[in-house]
Amino acid sequence: MGKATGFLELERIEEGYEPAQSRVKHYKEFVIGLAEDQANKQAARCMDCGIPFCNNGCPVNNIIPDFNDLVYKNQWKAALDTLHSTNNFPEFTGRICPAPCEAACTLNFNDDAVGIKSIEHAIIDRGWKEGWVGPQLPAHKTGKKVAVVGSGPAGLAAAQQLARAGHEVTVFEKNDRIGGLLRYGIPDFKMEKTHIDRRVAQMQAEGVTFRTSVLVASLPSDTKVTNWAKETVSPERLKKDFDAVLLAGGSEQPRDLPVPGRDLQGVHFAMEFLPQQNKVNAGDALPQQIRADGKHVIVIGGGDTGSDCVGTSNRHGAKSVTQFELLPMPPEHEDKPMVWPYWPTKLRTSSSHEEGCTREFAIATKEFLGDKGRLTGLKSVHVEWRDGKMQEVPGTEKILPADLVLLAMGFVSPVGSVIEAFGVDKDNRGNAKSATEGEKSYYTNVPKVFAAGDMRRGQSLVVWAIREGRQAARSVDAFLMGASQLPR
C-alpha cells in the first residue's frame, strides 16, 4: 500500500496529452507521463485493501501494491525490480495495455481507480533513463536449443525467459523487422518502435539470435517466396535442429465483410493499411501506400484497431473520418457495484476519437458502392438487437460518401499455414490446440512442439501474450531439463 490515508486525501492524476491540433501533424508518442512527484502522489492512493484484486485483474499478475508502495517511498530501483519480476516488457504494457488492473482496483468500486498504468509507465521509463535495465546473463549454459516462431510479445517474452535459463534461443520472424504486431500493428504515435529495438538489443546481449524475413512453412522448392520473406525454413528442419519449438505467432486472419461491392478498389483490411505507415515511418519507400489524404474514410469496427485506423487517417489528412460499430452505444458509466472487479462494458473514447471522428453505433453495412471499379460510397442501415438477434430498422437506410473503407472487425484465427505445416491440432476456432494447466501446459499434439500467445488463445491483448510467453517458457524449460526455476 501507499499512504494509509492517501486515497482519502489525494485525487487521481491523469497522464497528459499533447494538444490534438499539433499531435496529428506527426507520428511520435504524445502522452506526457507523470512527473516523479505526481507518480509518488498517485502511488500514495493505493489502499490497504486486504485483498488486492488488481493482482488478479492483471493477466501477468503484477505485484501492484508492492511497486506502488515502493514508488511512494521513492525506492524506484526496487519498484522496477518488482515490476520486472512478473513483466518482461512494462514499457509496452505501460503504453498500450487497456489496464484491466485499474478496473479491478478496490478504490474503483466507488471512486477513481489508482492510476496503475501511469505508475508502471513512470517506473520503466525511469529505469531506462537511469540505466537500470541491462542484460541478465544466465549462470550457466544448458546446451539445449530452442526455436521460437514469431517475434511478437509472446515470442519475445518466451525467448527472453528461456535465454535467461541458459538455453540457446533462435527467434524466427517472417517480417523484415522484429516485433510482430507490436512493430506493424501498433501505430508509432501509441508506441514508438525504439522501445522494441532496445529490448532486442538487450536480448541479443543475453544470447538470443534473431532471424528476420524467414517464413516457417512447408513449401515446394520451386515456390516463390513472398516479398516480405526472403527464405523459408521447414518445420522438419526446426524439429531436427532444435530440442524444442515454440509456436508464438499472432492471430492474423482478419474477419471479412462479404457484402456486394467488397472487391471495389478502396476497400481494405486494417492490417493492409496500418503496417504501411509504420514501414514509411521506419524509412521504407512505399510508392503504392494506401493513403487517406483528402478522402472520406469509413472505419468498420469499433475496437482498438479501428481507433488506430482513425488516428492514422487523421494524420494523413482525411477529409472526414467515420467509425461504425455494429453494437448499440454502451453507457458512458458502468454500474460499478454490478460489474466490479471485472472489465466493464462502457463507452470508451480514445485519443484518436478526440482528434476528429464521427462515431455511429448500431449500424451495419449493406453494400459498397462504386464507379468504374472504384469505391465512391457505402449503403448503411441501422440495426436493433432483439433476443440476441440483429434486425434491420426499416426506413434507416442511407448512403454515405466513402473513398476509403477500412475493415477493422477483429481477427478470427491465426493464418493456418504454420499450424498445418507442423501438423498441430486446432481447436474449434482454428487456433493451435494446447492446454494451459497441468504438466503438459502449452504442449501441442506434436512431440517437442509448443504453442502460446494469440496463435493458441486467439486475438487478445499484449499483456496476455506476455503472460502466455512466460508460462510457455517455463513449460519448455521443464520439458528440456526435467524441472524449471522460471516463474510461472
N, C-alpha and C positions, 0 to 999 in steps of 0.2 A: 504493500500500500504506500501511498504518498503521505501527505499531511493528514492527520486524523480528522480535522475539520475542514479540509481543503474543499471538499465537494459542496459544503455549505457557503463558503466564502468566495469562491472563485468561479467565474463563468468559463464556458468552453471558448477556446481561441481557435478560429479557423485559419488555415493557411491562406495567404493572399494570392491574387492573380494579377498579372499584367493586364491593363485595360484591353477590352476586346478589339477596339479600333486599331490598336497597334500590334497586338499579337497575331492578328490574321494576316499580317504582312510578312511573316516569317514562319519557319518550321522548328524553331527552338522551343525548349521547355519554357513555360511561362508561369509555373506555380512558384510562389515565393514562400519558401519553407519557414518554419518557426525559428526565431532567434533563440539563443541559449536561454535567456530569461523567460521567454514565452513557453518553451518546452518544459522548463522547470515548473512553471505555474500550472501548465496543463497536466503534468505528471502528478502534481500535488493533489489533483482532484480524484485520483484513484482511491476508492474506498476500501476500508477493511470489511469487505462484504461477506466474508466467511467462505462462500463457495464462488470462486471466480469463473463464472460462466463464459467469460471471454476466452479462457484457455480452450474450451471445447468448441466455441464458436469459430475459432481459428483452425483451419484444416491442418496446419503444421504444428498445432498446439504450442504456439509461442508462450513463453513463461511471462506473461504480460505484467502481472502485478510486480514481479521482481524487477524487470527492467524499468518500469515506471518509478519504483521506489529508488532505484539507483540514479536515475536522471534527476529526481527530486533532490537527492543528496549530492548531486554534481559528481558522481562516480561514473563518468561516461565510458571509460575503457571497460569497466566491469559490466556496464549495461550492454556494450557491444558484444562482449564475450557471451553474455546470457542470450542475446538475440541470435547470434551465430550458432548457438548450441542446438537450435531447432530449425533454423532457416539459413540455407546457403547463400541466398541472394536477396537480402532485405531491401536493396536498392531497387529491385524490380517490384516487389510487392508494396513497398512504401510509396510507389508512384502509381501503379495500375491495379492494385487489388481493390475490390469494392468494400473491403473491411467488414466482413461478417462478424468479426470480433466486436465491433462497435455496436452492432445490432444486439449482441448478446450481453453487452456491458450492463451490470446491475443498475448503474446510475441511469441507464437509458429507459428503465421501467417507467419513471415519472419525471425525467429531467433530460438534459442533453448529455449524451454519452461522452466519456473521456475520449479525447482525440488520439486514439491509439495509433492510427496510421500515420498521423503527422509526427508523433514522437518517434516511431520507427524510422521514418524518413530522416528526421534530425539526427538520430543516433548513427545511422550508417553513413550519412554524408559527412558527419564529423569524423567518423572512423577513417574514411578515405583521406580527408583533409589532413588529419594528424599522422597519417602513415601507419595506422594500427592494423590495416588489412594487408596481409602478406601471405606467401606460400606456407602451407603446412605440410612438411615433408614426412613421409612415413618413417617409423623407427627401423623398419627392415622391409626388404622386398620378398614377395611370396613366390615369384617365378611363374605366377598364373597370368594368363592373358584374357582380357575381356573386350569384346566388341560391343559398342553402343551404337545403334542405328537411329539417328535423329538427334539434332543438337538444340532442340527447344528446352524449356525449363526442366522437364522430366529427365531428358538425356543428360543435360549438364549437371543437374544435382546428383544423379546416379554416378556419372563419371567422376565427379569430384570426390564423392564418398569412397568409391572403390579405389581411386588412386591413393587416397589417404590411408586406406587399409593395406597398401603395399602392392596392389595388383598393377600390371601393365595394361593401360586402358587406351583404346583407339576409338575415336568418335567418327562415324561416317555421316556426312551431310550431303544431300543431293544438290542443294543450292550452292551458290558461289561464295557465300559468307556464312559464318556460324551464327546460330541464334534461332532458327526455325521461325515460328510465328512472332516471337519477340522481335526478330530482325525485320521481317517483311509483312507482318500483320498489324503491329502496333505503330501508329504514326509517330514520327520523331517529336512532334510537339507534346506528346504524352510521355515518351521516354526516349531520350537521345541514345544513340547506339554506342556511344563511348562507354556506357555502363556495361554493355556486353563485352566490348573489346578489352577492358581492363580485367574482367573476370576470366576471359580466355587466356590473357597473359599470365594471370595468377595460376590457372590450371596447367598451362604449359610448363611453368616453373615447378609444378608439383608432379610433372611427368606425364600428363595426358597428351596424346598425339591426336591432332585434328586433321581429317582428310575431307576436303570440300569438293564439290562438283562430282561426287561419286554416287551413282544410283545403285542401290542394292536390289537386284532383280534377277530373275531367270529369263534371259533373252537369247534368241539365236545369235550366233556370232556375226551374222550379216545385218542385224538390226541397227538402224541409225539411232544413235544416242541423241537425246533432246538437247536443245540449245543450252539449257542450264546445267546439264551434267556432261562431263567430258569423258567419263569412263564408267563401266559397270563392274560390280563385284557380285558374284553369285552367292546365294545362301550356302551352297555346298562348300565354297571356298572359306566362308566365315566359320562354318561349323568345323572345318578341318583345321584351320589355322588358330582358332581361339578355343579356350577352355569353357567359355560361356558367352552367350549372345543375348543382349537385352534390346528388344524392340521398343523404341520410345518415340516413334513418330507421332504426328498430330492427327487430328480428325479433320481431314481436308476436303471431303466430298460435300460440296455446298448443296443446300436444298434449292431446287429449281422451281420455276413458276410456269407450268405448261399451259399458257393461255394463247389465244390467237395473236400473232404478231411477235412471238417470242424470238424469232430469227431475224428481226429487223436490226439494222446497224444502229447501235446506240444503246442497246440493252446488254448490260454486262454484270457478271458476278462482282461482288465487292472485292473479292480476292484477286480479281484481274486488275482492279483499279488501285487499291491501296499499296501493294508492293511496288508498283511502278514509281510512285512518288518517293518512296524510301530509297529506291535504287538511284533516282535522279539526285536526291539529297546526298547520296554517298559518292556522287561524281560520275555515275554511268550516263552514257548518252543513249536516249531512247527517242528516236525520231518519230515513232508511232505511238507515243504516250497517249493514253486516254485522258483527256483534259475536260474540265468543266467551265472553262473561261467563257463568260457571256452566255451561258446556257441555262435553260430551265431544267433543274435537276430534281428528280424524284427518287428518294431512297425508300425502298420497300423493306421494312424490318425495323422494329423499334428498340433493338438491343444495343450493346456496346459497339458492335461492328458497324451498325447503321449510324451511330453517333460519330464514329471515326470518319465515315464517308461524308457526313455533314461538315465536319471540321475541315477536312481536306478540300471539299468543294468550295467552301468559303475562302480558303487560302488561294485557290485557283482564280477566284473572281467570278463565281457563278452569278447569273442574273437573278435567280431565285432558287431556294432550296426548300423542298417539302419532304417530310418524312411520314410514311404510312405505318400504322400499327393495326393489325387485324383485331386485337382485343379492345374492349372498352377502356376508356381513360380510367386509370386507377385513382383512388382517393389521394389527396395531397398529403394527408397524415394518416398513418396506420393507427389501428386500435391497439395500443401497446399492451394493455392487460390481456388482450386476446391472443396476440402473436408472440410477445416476448418469451424466451430469448431467441426465437427463430427469425430467419431472414424474412422481412415483411414485404408484402406487395403494396407499393405506393408509387406515386408519381415521382419520377427521378428526372431532374433537369440537369443535363451535363453542361460543361463549359462550352462545348461545341454548339449546343442549342442556344446558349446565351449569345453566341456570336452572330446568330441570324438563322432562323429556321421556322417554317410553319409546320406544326405537328397535327396530323389527322389521326383520330382514333376510330376504331370500329369501322374500318374501311377496307374494301377488297378491290383488287384489280381484275377487271373483266376482259380487257383487251388492250394490246398495244397498237397504236395507230401510226401509219407511216405513209410516205410518199416516195416512190421510186426506190424502195428498199431501205429507206432511212426513217428512223423514228421521228415523229412530229408531235405525238400526243399520247394520252392514256385515258381509257374509259374506266371510271371507278364507280362503285356503288357502296352505300353504307350498309352495314350488317348489324344484326342483333343476335344475341345468344339466348336460346330457349332450351332448357333441359340438356345443356351441354352441346347443343347443335347450332350451327351457324345458319341464319336465314337472311336473305336479302330484304332490305326495306324498300317496298315499292315507291317509285317516284323519286328516288335519291340518286339515280344515275347522273353522272356529269363527266364532261371531257376537260381534262387539264392539258395545257401545253407542256411538252416534255421533249427535250433534245438529248437527255442522258438519263437513263434509269439504271440504278444500281441495286442489285438483288442482295440483300443482307439479312436473310431469313434463317441463318444458322447453318450448321453442318450436320449431316445425317450419319456419317461414318468415316473411318479412315479410308484412304484410297486402298482398295483391296489387293493391289498387286504384291506388296511386300508380304502381307499376311499369307496370301495364297502361295507365294513363292516358297515360303518356309513350311507350308503345309500345316499352319496353325489353325486350330478350330476357331470358329466365330460364334459369338452369341447371337441372339435374335435381332440385334441391332447392327450387326456387321462388324462389331469390334472384336479384337483379339480376346479369346476366352481364357480367363485365368482368375483365380480367387485371390482375395487379399488377406485372408486369415488362415491360420494353421501352418503346419510345417512346410506346405507346398505353396505358400503365398507367392504370387506373381509368376509361378511356373505355368508354362503352356503344356499342351499335349506332346510337344516335340522335345525330346531329350536335350537338356542344357540350353534351351531357348526360353527366355523370359519376356514378359510384356508389361509395360507400365505407361502411365500418363494417358493422354487423350486417345491413343491407339487402343488402350484397354477399356477406359471408362466412358469414352465418347467426349464430345465437346464440353469443356469445363474451364475452370479458372486457372491462372498461372500458379496460384498458391496450392491448388490441388495437384497440379503437375509436379511441383517441388516435393510435396508430401509423398506422392507415389514413387518418384525417382529415389528418394531417400530410403523408403521402405523396401523397394525392389533391390537397391544396393545391398542392404542387409541380407536379403534373401539369397542373392547371388554370392555374397561373401561366405555365408553359411554353407551353401552348396559346394563351394570350392575348398573350404577349409574345415568343414565339419562343425564349426561354431563361428559366431561373429560377435565382435565387441562394438560394432557400429550401432548407434542409436536407431530405434525404430520410430 
